[in-house]
Amino acid sequence: MATYLKEALGTAGTEADDNKIRETVANIIAAVKAEGDGAVRRFSELFDRWSPASFRLSAEQVQDLVASVPASTLDDIRFAQTQVRGFAQRQKESMREIEAETLPGVRLGHRHIAVDSVGCYIPGGRYPMVASAHMSIVTARVAGVRRIAACTPPTGSQPHPETIAAIALAGADEIYILGGVQAVAAMALGTASIAPTDMLVGPGNAYVAEAKRQLFGRVGIDLLAGPTEVLVIADDSADVEMVAVDLLGQAEHGPTSPAALITTSRRLAEALAAEIARQLKTLPTAEVAGQAWRDWGQIILVADLDEAVREADRLAYEHVEVLTSQPRFFLERLKNYGSLFLGPQTNVAFGDKVIGTNHILPTRGAARYTGGLWVGKFLKTVTYQECTAAASVVIGDYCSRLCAIERFWAHKEQADLRLRRYGGRKVGHGVSAGGEP
């Protein structure tokens, strides 16, 4: 049975807090729906103190911002986007369109059709999330999305040049310096200056996540992302310095970011708290990371690797890093995770920033039923069917009887018409044998 040397003290937020977020978001969405650009500008002024002549950057403004970024930084951004693009292209190549003759004269198939337009939200806030441009825009472009709009908030009352460079190099068609719920609502609902999109993707704070939840149905979404999570699974081969570094690497995202260790090593489990305290003394983001570890950190001691698998699948965390002597043991057995990082030579930061896999991943247990953003999220898999006359009679015979069972008489007539036309059958109009019209 697992032993908790440290348990999470935090809660996911009080009901009152959640209700306040829901109400605030609903009011902003309603205002944007009713007032359009006027509401967008009012909320941008209120929350970001940002009210430019136009929220959309012109081609000249984009060019100037990109030119202000050091060439070496642009090269780094291009390298990261090449990795993301290459992996997304390989994912797309794995998705085959099919057509098969399932019965004589019956052909069934499916096609993959890209979503027509996508709104990508690139967060700012505490950290400018440059990498989120790669993950959303590059992947959508590989999928074949025709129109990509991107919104990102100002940083220090100005566009963030590196973020704009990443958005532009990724291939966005429209770039808006606009943040928060008002940005998400504008991309979903449309205004006089922002055409609506068919889908919203990208991470964000609790308000952005709630806006996506409330707008889902009117538009598609990638997933509902909560605070980022990291789980390290380690055995006696792991060193405590690396475990602490990798836990704090995600804890610095925010004060409610869970970070957990599952280990078979009592030595490691008992040494971790002191090592984290040592590293927090010199970490520039210690105020945030320290609070996250204090309130949301966990140290779980397990008897063996099989128990580690069970505990990890129960947590179903977003990022799972394996620091054991046989990391692929977990690749073969784990079922619930957003992304898996195998061995000490890799880490979550590689996945977050540059290695090529997508960092927009499920949180709060959603890994039990979904993976993260990938090229397939931007593709609609749609089916089609085609029958010869003879096949229409064979299928129609079964269909007629099955419709009668359900008392769907107009459905039945669709089948019966084909039986009369293509099979020469004398089938009554809308009446089942022994049934009622």
N, C-alpha and C positions, 0 to 999 in steps of 0.2 A: 504493500500500500504506500502511495506517495506521501512523503513528509514535507510540509511547508515550513522552511526555515524563515521565509519572509512572505507575507501575503499582501495583496493589493489592498490599500485602505480607501481608495477613491471610489466614487460612484459614477455612473454614466450621466449624472445630472439629475437634479430634482424634477419632479413633475411640474412644479411651478416654472422652473427654468425652461423646460421643454415647451410648455404651453406658451410662454412669452415669445420664444423663437417662432413657433408656429403662427401665432397671431401677428407678429411683426412682419414675417414673410408674406402671409396672406394679404396684409394691408398694402404692402409694396407692390405685389403682383396685381392686385385689383386696381391700384392707382395707375400703373403702367398700362394695363389693359384699357382703362378709361381715358387716360390723358396722353399716352404715348410719350413723345420726346420731352414734353414739359415735366412729367413726373420723373423721367430718367434724370434730367438735369437737376431737379430739385433734390433728389436723393443723393446724387453725386456731390453736390455742394454741401449737403448736410453731413455725409459720412466721410468723404474724401477731400473736402474743400477744393473741389476740382470742377471748373466750369469753362472749358475752352470754347473757342468759337465753333469748333467741330470736334466731336469725340473721335471721329475717324481720322487717322493719319493720312495725309496725302502721299503720293509717290515720292515727292521731293523731301518731305519730312522723314519718311522711312529711310531714304537714301542717305540723308544727313546723319541720322542716328546710327545707322550701320557704319558709316564712315568714321564715326567718333570712337568706335570700338577698336582696340589694338588688333593688329593683324594676327598676332599669335592667339588671341582669344577667339577670333573668327575661325582660325584653323582648328582649334579645339572643339568649337561648336560643330563645325563641318565633320570632324572625325566622329563625334558622338552620333550625329544624325546619319552618317553612313552606316554605323553599326545598327541603329534602330531600323533604318530602311532595309538593310540587307536581311535582317531577321524577319521583318514583316513580309518581305517578298517571298522568303522561303515558306513562311506560314501560308501565304496565299496560294502558292504552288501546291501545297498539300490538299487544297480544297478542290476536288474534282467535280465538274458537272457530269451528270449521268443521264443516260437514256437506255431503257431496257424493254424488251418485249416480254411482258410478264405472263401473258396468255397469247395464243395465236390471234394476231390482229389487234392486240392491246399494247400500246406503247406508253410507258410512264417515264417521266424524267424530272430532274430539277436543275435550275439555273441559279447562279449567284449574281445578284444585281446590286450594285452599290447604292447606298442611300444618296439622295440627290444633293442635299445640303446639310452641313454640320456646323454647329456653333461650339467652338473650343474655348473653355475658360482656363486662363493661365493665372494662377494665384500670385499675389504679391504679399502684402501683410508683413509679418515678421521677417520673412525671407523672400526675395524675388526668385520664383521657381522657374528658372530658365529651362531646366530639363523637361518640364511639363509640355513645352512647345514641341519638343521632339516626339514625345510619347503620343500626343493627340494628333497634331497636324500632319507629321510625317506618315503616321500609320493610316490616317484617313486618306491621304494622297495616294499611298500605295494601293489602298482598296479601290480607288477610282472615283472617290467623291468629287462631284463636279464643282461645288462651291463651298469654300471653307472660310467662315468668319471667325476671328479671334478677338476676345476681349481680355484685357489685363489692366489692373488698377495702376494708378500713378505711384511712384516711389519717391517720397520727399517732394511731392507736388510737381513731379516731372515724369515723363516717360522714362522707363529704365532701359538704357541703350542696349545692354546685352540681351535682355529679354526680347526687345524689338528685333534685334539682329537674328535671334533664334527663330522667332515667328516668321520673319521674312525669308530666311534661308530654308525654313521648313516648307514654305510654299503657300502660306495663307493668302487668300484673295482680298480680304478686307481686315484691317487692323484698327481696333478701337481702344483708346485709353479710357477704360470704363471698368469699374469693379463692382463686386457685391451682387446682391439680389437684383438690383436694377439692371445690371448687365445680363444676367441669366434670363430675366424676364423679357428684356428687349429682344434677345436672340430667339427666344421661344415664341413670343407673341407678335413681334414685329412692331415697328413704329414708322413714322414718315421717313426717317433717315436710315433705319436698319431693317432690312427685309427679314422676315421670319425664316428660321431653319427647321429642318425635319428632326434634328437630333441634337442633344446637348451632351458634351463630354468634358471631363477634366475634374481635378480635385478642387477643394475649397474648404472654407470653414463651415461651422455648423449651420450658418444661415444659407450659405450656398447649397449645401447638401439638402436642406429642407426645401429650398426653392425648387431644386430638381425633383424632389419627391412630389411636391404639389403640382408641378407642371407635367409630370409623367402621364402619358395617355394622350395629351395634346401633342407632345413630342416624345421621341424615344430618348433614353438616357443610357449611359454606360453602366453605372452602378452608383450606389449611395455610399460614399466614402466617409468614414469617421476618422478620429485621430489615428495616426499611423501606429503600427504595432511591430514589435520584433521579438522573436523567440530564438534563443540559442540553445541547441541541444549539444551537450558536451560529455565526454568521458574523461578518464584519467590522463589521456594523451594531450588534452587542451591545457593551455597556460592561462592563468587568471588575468594577466594584463590584456591579452587579446579579447577574452570574453567581456571584460569591463569596457574596453574601447568600443566593441561592436554593439553593446547594449546602449551605451551613452550616445553613440552615433545616431540612433533613432530617437532616443529620449529627448534630444535637443530640439526636435520638431515642435514640441509644445508641452505644456504642463500636464496634459491629460493623456500623453502617449504611453501606452503600456509597454513594458520591457520585462522579459522573463527568461530565466535560466532553468532548464531541465537537465539534470546531471545524475550520472551514476557514481560520481566521485564526491565523497564527503569532504575530502581535502579542498576541492575546488569550491564546493558550496559554502564552506565555512570561511574561506578566504575572500570571497567576492565582495562582501559589504565593505571591508576595510580598503580593498583596492579601488572600488568605486569612489569612496570618500577621498582617497589620495588623489585620484585623477581629477575630481571635481575642484580641487584647490587651484588648479592651473587652467581649467577649461574655460575659454571665454564665454561660453553659453551655459555656464554652471547654474545660473539662477533658474533657467528653464529646465535644463536636464536634471538638476538636483531635485526639483519639485516633482517632476514626472517619476523619477526613481523612488522618491519617498512615498508618493501616494499610489503609484501604479506598478511599482517593481515587485517581482516575485522570484523567489529561489525555491525550486522544487527538487527534492532529492528522491530518486527512484531506485528500485532494487536492481533493474536490469534494462537492457535496451528495448525489450518488448513492452515494458511498462512505460518507457519513454515515448514509444509510438502511441500508446493509448492516451497518455496525458497530452501529447502534442495535438492529436486529432480532436481531443475534447476542447482544447483552447481554440483551434482553427484560426491561427494568427495569420496576418497579412504576409510578413516576412519570416521565414524559418531558416536559420543558419545552422549548419551541422558541422561541429568541430569534434569529430571522432576519428578513430583510426580506420573505420570502414564507413565512410559517409554514404556510399550507395546502398547500404543496408536500409537507409531511410527512404531513398528514392524509390525503392521497390515496395515499400510498405506503407508510407504515409499517404493519406487520402485527403486531408483537409488543410490546405494552405494556399496562400496567394501565389508566392514564388519561393523556390527552394534554392539555397546557396550551399553548395557541397564542398566541404574541406576548408582548411585554414587559408588556402591561397586565394579564395574569393571572399566577398563580403557584400553586405546589403548596399553599401555606397556605390559599388560597381554597378549594381542593377539600377539604382536610383538615377545614376548620372550618365552612364556611358557604354555599358557592355553590349546593349542591344535589345534585351528583354524589356517589357513595358513596366513602368513603375506605378501605373494607375491600377490598383489592386483592391480586392475585397477586404473589408475590416468588420469588426464586431460580429464575428461568427459567420459572415456571409460566405466564407470559403467552404462551408459545408455544402453549398449548392451552386456556386458559380466561381469561375475564374476571373481574371482581370481583363482589362481592355486589350484587345488584339485586333488584327486586321479583320477577322471574321465578324466582329461587332458592327462593322460598317457595311456589312454585306447582308442582304436579304436573300435567304434561300427559299426560292419559290418553286412550286411544282406545276407540272402540266400533264395532260393526258390526251390520247388520240386513239380512236377506235375505227376499225373497218366496219362495213355493214354487217358482216357475219358476226364479228365480235360484239357489236352493239346488241344483237339479238341474244347472244349468250349472257352477257352482263345484264341486259334488260330483263331477262326472265327472273334472275335472282333479285334484281332491284325491285321489280314489281311486287313480288311476294313480301320482301322485307319492308317496303313502304306500307303495305296493307297491315302488317303487324303493328306498326306505329300509328296507324290511322292518318297518315299523311297522303291524302288523296290526290292533291295537285302534284306532289312528288311522284306518286305512282303513275299519274298520267304522262309524265315525262318519259318514263320507261315504256309505258304501253304504246305511246305514239311511235316509238322506234320499233316496237314489236310488230305493229301494223305496217309501218312503212317498209321495213327492211326484212321482216320475216313472214309477211303475209298472214299474220295472226289475226283472228277476230276477237279482239280484246275490248271489253266494254269501257266506256268513258267514265273514269273516276269512281268505279264501284269495285269493291273487293268481293270475291266469292264468299258468300255467307256473311258479308258485312253490310254497312250502310253507306250511302253516298255522303 
